[in-house]
């Protein structure tokens, strides 16, 4: 992504260090080894989002679901907006054009309504 110039570094980006407390909480909240591995592999997305704009744009629905499943007990995850540009329901382009608002239904802590 850096080679293709798809990533714009933030001022102070070097300050985004691994949040060991978050990583321990993810490990403790995880239900399986696979879930732990996937969340730790992408924990940097959560860490960067918390330093920047509380938004993650990723096509990885599996890890999104893992983070959502532990967001209730982990307050620091609840307000992270997660948008999948490949998921039509997320309507990522319109969301970006609207200034990437923090819609509650996009947040990891949002509990979807049951039908």
C-alpha positions in Angstrom: 0.0 0.0 0.0 2.9 2.4 0.7 4.4 1.7 -2.7 1.1 2.5 -4.4 0.9 5.7 -2.4 -2.4 4.6 -0.9 -1.4 5.5 2.6 -1.0 9.0 3.8 1.2 9.2 6.9 -0.3 11.2 9.9 1.7 13.8 11.6 3.3 12.1 14.6 2.6 8.7 13.0 5.8 7.4 14.5 4.0 7.8 17.9 1.5 5.0 17.0 3.1 2.3 19.1 1.7 -1.1 20.0 -0.9 -0.8 22.8 0.2 -3.7 24.9 -2.8 -3.2 27.2 -5.2 -3.5 24.3 -3.4 -6.6 23.0 -3.6 -8.3 26.4 -7.3 -7.5 26.6 -7.9 -8.9 23.1 -6.1 -12.1 24.1 -8.2 -12.4 27.3 -11.5 -11.7 25.5 -10.9 -14.0 22.6 -12.7 -17.3 22.4 -10.3 -19.2 20.1 -6.7 -19.3 19.1 -7.6 -18.3 15.6 -9.6 -15.3 16.8 -6.7 -14.2 19.0 -4.2 -14.5 16.1 -6.4 -12.6 13.7 -7.2 -9.8 16.1 -3.5 -9.4 17.1 -2.5 -9.4 13.5 -4.8 -6.4 12.8 -4.6 -4.7 16.2 -2.4 -2.0 14.5 -5.6 -0.9 12.6 -7.4 -0.3 15.9 -4.3 1.4 17.4 -3.9 3.8 14.4 -7.7 4.5 14.3 -7.6 5.5 18.0 -4.7 7.9 17.3 -6.4 9.4 14.2 -10.1 9.5 13.4 -11.6 6.3 15.0 -12.2 4.8 11.5 -11.0 1.6 9.9 -11.6 0.8 6.2 -10.9 -2.9 5.6 -12.3 -5.7 3.5 -11.6 -8.3 6.2 -15.1 -9.2 7.5 -13.8 -12.0 9.6 -11.6 -9.8 11.8 -14.3 -7.2 11.9 -16.6 -9.8 13.3 -14.0 -10.9 15.8 -13.5 -7.3 17.0 -17.2 -6.7 17.2 -17.6 -9.9 19.3 -15.3 -8.5 22.0 -16.3 -4.8 21.7 -18.9 -5.0 24.5 -16.4 -5.7 27.3 -13.6 -3.7 25.7 -14.7 0.0 25.8 -11.8 1.2 23.6 -13.3 -0.8 20.6 -16.9 0.4 20.9 -16.5 3.8 19.1 -14.3 2.5 16.2 -16.2 2.8 12.9 -15.4 -0.1 10.6 -16.3 0.2 6.9 -15.9 -2.5 4.3 -15.6 -1.0 0.8 -16.6 -4.4 -0.7 -19.8 -4.6 1.3 -22.7 -2.9 -0.4 -24.6 -2.3 2.9 -21.6 -0.3 4.2 -21.9 2.2 1.2 -18.3 3.2 1.7 -18.2 5.8 -1.1 -21.2 7.7 0.2 -19.8 7.5 3.7 -16.5 9.0 2.6 -18.2 11.7 0.5 -20.2 12.6 3.6 -17.0 13.1 5.5 -16.8 9.7 7.2 -19.3 10.4 10.0 -19.3 8.3 13.1 -22.6 6.5 12.4 -23.6 4.3 15.3 -24.4 1.3 13.1 -20.9 1.4 11.8 -19.3 1.2 15.2 -17.8 -2.0 16.5 -19.8 -1.7 19.7 -23.1 -1.4 17.9 -25.4 -4.4 18.5 -27.4 -5.2 15.3 -31.1 -5.4 15.8 -32.5 -8.9 15.5 -35.2 -9.5 12.9 
